[in-house]
Amino acid sequence: MFEIDDLDESRAPLLDHLIELRARIIRSLLALAIGFGVCFYFADEILGFLVSPLKQAFPDGEGQLIFTKLPEVFFVELKVGLFAGFMISFPLIANQLWAFVAPGLYAREKKAFLPFLIATPVLFLGGAALAYFVVMPTAFAFFLGFGGEAGGMQVQALPSAGEYLSLVMQFILAFGLTFLLPVLLLLLHRAGIITRAQLAGARRYVIVGIFATSAIVTPPDPGSQVILALPLLLLFEISLLLMRLQERKVEAERAADKAEQAAAE
């Protein structure tokens, strides 16, 4: 027979988890709000940093950003504050997520996931840095090269602040997220969903997929697509190498377990 006491006891752990989840979410939102407030206060300085690649692409003294709607610059600074605020608060948000998930994992699982937690921000920042320091100056110089004279009229680039910020965010997010390819592949491999042999056998299709993805997530200039595709191909090959090392480690652990069982018998 079901008793009320038994039902309440079965709900208690779930309620505890929900209460903890709510606390973690509140802390994450507070971190995001504080990060947004700080970055919104320094929005002009951050926007100046983001504008630097465009300024370098223009001839000296000629670059400018315009706005065609009265509230455009205000909303640009809001986006800058939110975008930069999320970036600086992400480590704390990730820490809150890990603190919620970690108690349900075994020690071996925690040890296995720790490298992924470290690699994720490192790879994202690496992709974002490549976009900012290499790809954006190259792409902007390419785009500005189409200016000049056409039919006796001057053709000038007058980018708006809102469109430029959207383009910069597209570059940074596209490169940052696609650089997480090794993390995704290694997680799928550890979960047993894919194997190294399957990926190695599908290498030609992966190469086509990488170039197709690069063409989709980057602006339509060949330089940006190639600059994104080449590091992704390198990261794919590194992922295959890490999978091989991971498989050898698993095989060694299984052999050690079998040896211990045989010795115990």
C-alpha positions as CSV (number, residue, x, y, z in Angstrom):
1,M,0.0,0.0,0.0
2,F,1.1,3.6,-0.8
3,E,1.5,5.8,2.3
4,I,1.7,9.6,2.4
5,D,5.0,9.5,4.3
6,D,6.7,7.3,1.6
7,L,5.5,9.7,-1.1
8,D,6.8,12.7,0.7
9,E,10.2,11.1,1.3
10,S,10.5,10.2,-2.4
11,R,9.8,13.8,-3.3
12,A,12.3,15.3,-0.9
13,P,15.5,14.7,-3.0
14,L,13.8,16.1,-6.1
15,L,12.7,19.2,-4.2
16,D,16.2,19.6,-2.8
17,H,17.6,19.4,-6.3
18,L,15.0,21.9,-7.6
19,I,15.9,24.3,-4.8
20,E,19.6,24.0,-5.5
21,L,18.9,24.5,-9.2
22,R,17.0,27.7,-8.5
23,A,19.8,29.0,-6.3
24,R,22.4,28.2,-9.1
25,I,20.3,29.9,-11.7
26,I,19.8,33.0,-9.5
27,R,23.6,33.2,-8.9
28,S,24.3,32.9,-12.6
29,L,21.7,35.6,-13.5
30,L,23.2,37.9,-10.8
31,A,26.7,37.3,-12.2
32,L,25.4,38.1,-15.7
33,A,23.6,41.2,-14.4
34,I,26.7,42.5,-12.6
35,G,28.9,41.7,-15.7
36,F,26.3,43.6,-17.9
37,G,26.3,46.6,-15.6
38,V,30.1,46.9,-15.5
39,C,30.5,46.4,-19.2
40,F,27.6,48.8,-20.1
41,Y,29.4,51.4,-18.0
42,F,32.5,50.9,-20.1
43,A,30.6,50.3,-23.3
44,D,32.4,53.1,-25.2
45,E,35.8,51.7,-24.4
46,I,34.7,48.1,-25.3
47,L,33.1,49.4,-28.6
48,G,36.4,51.2,-29.3
49,F,38.2,47.9,-28.9
50,L,35.8,46.1,-31.2
51,V,36.1,48.9,-33.8
52,S,39.9,48.7,-33.9
53,P,40.0,46.1,-36.8
54,L,37.8,48.3,-39.0
55,K,39.9,51.3,-38.1
56,Q,43.0,49.5,-39.2
57,A,41.4,48.5,-42.5
58,F,40.5,52.1,-43.4
59,P,43.2,54.6,-44.6
60,D,44.3,56.9,-41.8
61,G,41.7,59.4,-40.8
62,E,39.0,58.1,-43.2
63,G,37.1,55.5,-41.1
64,Q,33.8,56.3,-39.5
65,L,30.7,54.6,-38.2
66,I,27.3,56.1,-38.7
67,F,23.8,55.6,-37.2
68,T,20.6,55.9,-39.3
69,K,18.2,55.7,-36.4
70,L,18.2,57.9,-33.3
71,P,18.2,55.0,-30.7
72,E,20.6,52.9,-32.7
73,V,23.8,53.8,-30.7
74,F,21.9,53.2,-27.4
75,F,20.9,49.7,-28.5
76,V,24.4,49.1,-29.8
77,E,25.8,49.9,-26.3
78,L,23.2,47.6,-24.7
79,K,24.3,44.8,-27.0
80,V,28.0,45.5,-26.3
81,G,27.3,45.4,-22.5
82,L,25.3,42.2,-22.7
83,F,27.8,40.5,-25.0
84,A,30.9,41.5,-23.0
85,G,29.0,40.9,-19.7
86,F,28.2,37.3,-20.7
87,M,31.9,36.7,-21.7
88,I,33.3,37.8,-18.4
89,S,30.6,36.1,-16.3
90,F,30.7,32.8,-18.2
91,P,33.4,31.3,-16.0
92,L,31.2,31.8,-12.9
93,I,28.1,30.5,-14.8
94,A,30.0,27.4,-15.9
95,N,31.2,27.0,-12.3
96,Q,27.6,27.0,-11.1
97,L,26.6,24.5,-13.7
98,W,29.5,22.2,-12.7
99,A,28.7,22.6,-9.0
100,F,25.1,21.4,-9.7
101,V,26.1,18.5,-11.9
102,A,29.3,17.3,-10.2
103,P,27.7,15.7,-7.0
104,G,25.9,13.2,-9.3
105,L,29.1,12.0,-10.9
106,Y,31.6,9.4,-9.8
107,A,35.2,10.4,-9.1
108,R,36.3,8.8,-12.4
109,E,33.6,10.7,-14.3
110,K,34.6,14.0,-12.7
111,K,38.2,13.4,-13.6
112,A,37.2,12.6,-17.2
113,F,35.1,15.7,-17.6
114,L,37.6,18.1,-16.0
115,P,39.8,18.4,-19.2
116,F,36.7,19.3,-21.2
117,L,35.7,22.1,-18.8
118,I,39.2,23.6,-19.1
119,A,39.5,23.1,-22.8
120,T,36.1,24.8,-23.6
121,P,36.9,28.4,-22.6
122,V,40.5,28.0,-23.9
123,L,39.3,26.9,-27.4
124,F,36.6,29.5,-27.5
125,L,39.0,32.3,-26.7
126,G,41.4,30.9,-29.2
127,G,38.8,31.0,-32.0
128,A,37.6,34.5,-30.9
129,A,41.3,35.8,-30.9
130,L,41.8,34.4,-34.4
131,A,38.7,36.1,-35.6
132,Y,39.7,39.5,-34.0
133,F,43.4,39.7,-34.8
134,V,43.6,37.9,-38.1
135,V,40.2,37.3,-39.8
136,M,38.4,40.6,-39.3
137,P,41.2,42.9,-40.4
138,T,41.7,40.7,-43.5
139,A,37.9,40.5,-44.3
140,F,37.4,44.2,-43.7
141,A,40.3,45.2,-46.0
142,F,38.8,42.8,-48.6
143,F,35.3,44.4,-48.3
144,L,36.7,48.0,-48.4
145,G,38.7,47.1,-51.5
146,F,35.4,47.3,-53.5
147,G,35.1,51.0,-52.9
148,G,36.3,53.6,-55.3
149,E,34.6,55.1,-58.4
150,A,31.8,53.6,-60.5
151,G,30.1,55.4,-63.4
152,G,31.7,58.7,-62.4
153,M,30.4,58.5,-58.9
154,Q,32.3,57.9,-55.7
155,V,31.5,54.6,-53.9
156,Q,32.3,54.9,-50.2
157,A,31.8,52.5,-47.3
158,L,29.6,54.0,-44.6
159,P,29.0,51.1,-42.1
160,S,26.4,51.7,-39.5
161,A,27.2,51.0,-35.8
162,G,24.5,48.4,-35.5
163,E,25.4,46.4,-38.6
164,Y,29.1,46.5,-37.7
165,L,28.5,45.2,-34.2
166,S,26.3,42.4,-35.6
167,L,29.1,41.5,-38.0
168,V,31.7,41.5,-35.3
169,M,29.6,39.3,-33.0
170,Q,29.0,36.9,-36.0
171,F,32.7,36.6,-36.5
172,I,33.6,36.1,-32.8
173,L,30.8,33.6,-32.1
174,A,31.3,31.7,-35.3
175,F,35.0,31.2,-34.7
176,G,34.7,30.6,-31.0
177,L,31.9,28.0,-31.2
178,T,33.4,26.1,-34.2
179,F,36.7,25.9,-32.3
180,L,34.8,23.7,-29.8
181,L,34.7,20.9,-32.4
182,P,37.3,18.7,-30.5
183,V,35.3,19.0,-27.3
184,L,32.1,17.8,-29.0
185,L,33.9,15.0,-30.8
186,L,35.7,13.7,-27.7
187,L,32.5,13.9,-25.6
188,L,30.6,11.8,-28.3
189,H,33.6,9.4,-28.4
190,R,33.7,9.0,-24.6
191,A,29.9,8.4,-24.6
192,G,30.3,5.6,-27.2
193,I,28.2,7.3,-29.8
194,I,31.0,7.6,-32.3
195,T,34.4,5.8,-32.8
196,R,37.7,7.0,-34.1
197,A,37.5,4.4,-36.9
198,Q,34.1,5.9,-38.0
199,L,35.5,9.4,-38.1
200,A,38.7,8.4,-39.9
201,G,36.6,6.5,-42.5
202,A,34.4,9.5,-43.0
203,R,37.3,12.0,-43.3
204,R,36.5,13.1,-46.8
205,Y,32.9,13.9,-45.8
206,V,34.1,15.7,-42.7
207,I,36.4,17.9,-44.9
208,V,33.4,18.8,-47.1
209,G,31.3,19.5,-44.0
210,I,33.9,21.8,-42.5
211,F,34.2,23.9,-45.6
212,A,30.4,24.0,-46.0
213,T,30.1,25.1,-42.3
214,S,32.8,27.7,-42.8
215,A,31.0,29.1,-45.8
216,I,27.7,29.3,-43.8
217,V,28.9,30.9,-40.6
218,T,31.4,33.4,-42.1
219,P,30.7,36.4,-44.3
220,P,30.8,35.7,-48.0
221,D,34.5,36.2,-48.7
222,P,36.9,33.3,-49.5
223,G,39.6,34.5,-47.2
224,S,37.5,34.2,-44.0
225,Q,36.2,30.7,-45.1
226,V,39.6,29.3,-45.6
227,I,41.1,30.9,-42.4
228,L,38.3,29.2,-40.5
229,A,38.4,25.9,-42.3
230,L,42.1,25.2,-42.0
231,P,42.2,25.4,-38.2
232,L,39.1,23.2,-38.0
233,L,40.8,20.6,-40.1
234,L,43.8,20.7,-37.8
235,L,41.5,20.4,-34.7
236,F,39.8,17.5,-36.3
237,E,43.1,15.6,-36.8
238,I,44.1,16.5,-33.3
239,S,40.8,15.1,-32.1
240,L,41.5,11.8,-33.9
241,L,44.9,11.6,-32.2
242,L,43.4,12.3,-28.7
243,M,40.8,9.6,-29.4
244,R,43.6,7.1,-30.2
245,L,45.3,8.0,-26.9
246,Q,41.9,7.7,-25.1
247,E,41.2,4.3,-26.5
248,R,44.7,3.0,-25.5
249,K,44.1,4.3,-22.0
250,V,40.7,2.6,-21.7
251,E,42.2,-0.7,-23.1
252,A,45.1,-0.5,-20.5
253,E,42.5,0.1,-17.7
254,R,40.5,-2.9,-18.8
255,A,43.5,-5.1,-19.0
256,A,44.5,-4.0,-15.5
257,D,41.0,-4.7,-14.2
258,K,41.1,-8.2,-15.7
259,A,44.5,-8.9,-14.2
260,E,43.3,-7.8,-10.8
261,Q,40.2,-10.1,-11.1
262,A,42.4,-13.0,-12.2
263,A,44.7,-12.5,-9.3
264,A,41.8,-12.3,-6.9
265,E,40.5,-15.6,-8.1
